[in-house]
Structures are given as structure tokens and as C-alpha cells.
Amino acid sequence: MYCSKPQKKDAFEPMHTLSALNLTKTYIQNGVSTHVLDNVTYEFNTKHSYAITGVSGTGKSTLLHILAGIDAPTSGHVLYDGTSIYDFSRAKKNNFLKKTVGLVFQDPYLIKELTVAENVMLKALIDGSAEAATRKHARELLDLVGLADKADHHPLSLSGGQQQRIAVLRAIFNRPQFLLTDEPTGNLDAENARSIITLLLSGTQEGMGLIICSHDPMIASNLSRKLELKNGRIYDLN
């Protein structure tokens, strides 16, 4: 997934961890406290895939956003290789957001003013990189999912399944160690859903850690570890 030509991985390449440590998230509305997450602790590893299931409203999206570093818990920590991301310097936190984690939302959130290729390479564009090698990498990724001929099109001309594939490519463009996805098949038909899961799982073969929050049983059946978020707690179903 990460490149157009398979590269041999070092068998002794170190495993990285992304951990939830006593995460609690509380919302207060009209004086009433609601504990969405209640002391959630779990360690995720690269080279593995995880399905987090649970009914709507159980806090799956909240957990994912906290793990990705775009939301903060009421208490507790997110650890990357044993170090709290809240202790990172600004530069290290920026690197974590750009290189360590990739995030795919349920909706693609593509930028309609940009071309398909530009949406894929968005992080590079934000960094001010538009060199030929960067554009070449974007087109190689598009070729992997059969959308190379759409590189210069705009996203509104694509189908829902095609847009979601672009969102996945955008998330993995910088080769993150962990890919976090929120209901990636929620708006797709069965065929497109299977295509997206195959695309997501291909990254784990190159050492990426994959975390998918979903209520879709098809996803849980294809990932290596199954977790359930219920009443603010996480349970290992394996």
C-alpha cells in the first residue's frame, strides 16, 4: 500500500505501540455528567489489526480521536512507545500527527477545490512540498486502487466508494505507523465495503497498525483482534 513496488521488510524491525492508559472522557450538559470513556486501558501494536465494535453512542469515535491526538481526555494518557504524547514538544507532536498516525473519518471530507491527486498528497502540500517525486508518489498510490485516470479530476465527480478510497490514500500518504479509521464502510454498499477493507488491511502486511471503529460485523470478522466498547469500558473479545 505504501509504495508502488513491494519492499522487503526487515524481520527485526521494531514494533511500535500506541496505548490508552486510564482514559476517561466526561461531558457535562445541563449540570449532568456523562462518562463516555471510563478508565480505558489498552495497548495497540504495529503489524496488527484491531476492530473496535459497539453500538452507536458508546464512544468509539471519541476514543479514536483521542488516540489520534486530535481530542483530549478528561483524564488519562495516550502513550506512543511508552511516552505520553502530552509531554511531546510542539515539533514532536506535529510529527506525531503528520507521520505516526493517519486518520480516516466515516465521511471522506475531500477538498472539492483540489484535484484527486492533490487531495491524496494534501499533507505534503501543507508542508509546502509539491516536488515531482511527491506528485509521482500520489499517482502511484492512485494506480494501486485503479484510480490513476482520475488524478486530475475533482472529487465531486467520483462515486462514494472512490471518494473513500481517496480518503484512505490521503491518510497513508506519509506512511503512518498507525492508521485509525472511523466507520469507513458506513455509507458504502457491500462490494465497495469489501474493497475498502482489503485496501486497509494491505497496510498491515507492511508493518502498519490498523484500528477500525465500526459496528459492521464484516469488518470484525476480517481483523485479527476484536474489541468491544461498552458502558465506557473496553473488552477484549478474543
Secondary structure as GFF3:
##gff-version 3
##sequence-region A 1 238
A	DSSP	beta_strand	17	29	.	.	.	ID=ss1
A	DSSP	beta_strand	32	45	.	.	.	ID=ss2
A	DSSP	beta_strand	49	53	.	.	.	ID=ss3
A	DSSP	alpha_helix	60	67	.	.	.	ID=ss4
A	DSSP	beta_strand	75	80	.	.	.	ID=ss5
A	DSSP	beta_strand	83	84	.	.	.	ID=ss6
A	DSSP	three_ten_helix	85	87	.	.	.	ID=ss7
A	DSSP	alpha_helix	90	95	.	.	.	ID=ss8
A	DSSP	pi_helix	96	100	.	.	.	ID=ss9
A	DSSP	beta_strand	101	104	.	.	.	ID=ss10
A	DSSP	alpha_helix	116	120	.	.	.	ID=ss11
A	DSSP	alpha_helix	122	126	.	.	.	ID=ss12
A	DSSP	alpha_helix	132	144	.	.	.	ID=ss13
A	DSSP	three_ten_helix	148	150	.	.	.	ID=ss14
A	DSSP	three_ten_helix	155	157	.	.	.	ID=ss15
A	DSSP	alpha_helix	160	172	.	.	.	ID=ss16
A	DSSP	beta_strand	178	182	.	.	.	ID=ss17
A	DSSP	alpha_helix	190	202	.	.	.	ID=ss18
A	DSSP	three_ten_helix	203	206	.	.	.	ID=ss19
A	DSSP	beta_strand	209	213	.	.	.	ID=ss20
A	DSSP	alpha_helix	217	222	.	.	.	ID=ss21
A	DSSP	beta_strand	225	230	.	.	.	ID=ss22
A	DSSP	beta_strand	233	236	.	.	.	ID=ss23
###
